[in-house]
Amino acid sequence: MKADRYSIINYFKESNYSDINSKAAEMSFYLLLSFFPFLMFTISSIVYIPILHLNRYIEILKNMMPESAFDLAYSIINSAIANKSSSFIIMSFFLTVWTSSRAVRAIIRGANKSYNVKETRSYIKVFIIAFLFTIGLLLLIFSSMIFLVYGEKIGYFIFGFIGLDKIFMDVWNICRYTIGVSTIVIILISLYKYTPNKKISLKEATPGAIVATLGWIIVSFSYSYYSNYYANYEIIYGSIGGIIVLMTWLYLSSWAILIGCEVNARLYFYKNKKKVVNI
């Protein structure tokens, strides 16, 4: 048993951590590029739909991000509101898809490196995978935002209809966070299953998705707390302090995602008793 434990440790020691750092930097760069057009596209779309309350979405965004990064995002939101037009929405959508798909392609390269496989799929196939993941992610983000804003009202109606409205708030408080975390896990499982140029089962993709989700939650809360209460980036960096905070947060988030893929790869090699030979 002891030898078995050390064998697992040795597999993790052979991980490509230097490559993870470089891929996380590449991924966070494209996520930063996609963040602003995505924000403009989202806000401009919400403004055109009267039943969607913009302030509720802004509050959700504020709770997710470090304070300095949110201040930067809020200036983009005001700009999107002031310059709303159909052509503006279309342009920001295509910019979001292009930059986000580049980030997904960075994950694909990182996943192939983790499993030590070369990319043999055609450029078109890789592009389609990246494009579909980007569109799917956008749809999930929109549906999650709608759920967070209107889930309580819908739940009250359903529970009231079946006569269980008194226990709804207890159920809602559990579901609100559980569904959010479950959505992230499902996205990551899909990402880890389909991005590598290797056949991976759902079971094999799950451990890394759980590790990455927990890592992202810990990193986000820890860095948000640190940047809000201990690190005054505005004093050091001036007006670009918000960008520094946002870039660092995106880098740490990218690192957590790639670590999840590396965990799956090491477990795969250990399960199949294959020697890790870096390519």
SULRAHU-V20151 format. One record per run of one state. SS is the DSSP state (h for helix, s for strand, l for the rest). FROM is the first residue (numbers start at 1). TO is the last residue. If there is no record, write none. Layout:
BEGIN
[[SS,FROM,TO] [SS,FROM,TO]]
END
This chain:
BEGIN
[[l,1,1] [h,2,13] [l,14,16] [h,17,47] [l,48,53] [h,54,64] [l,65,66] [h,67,82] [l,83,85] [h,86,114] [l,115,122] [h,123,161] [l,162,164] [h,165,194] [l,195,201] [h,202,229] [l,230,232] [h,233,271] [l,272,279]]
END
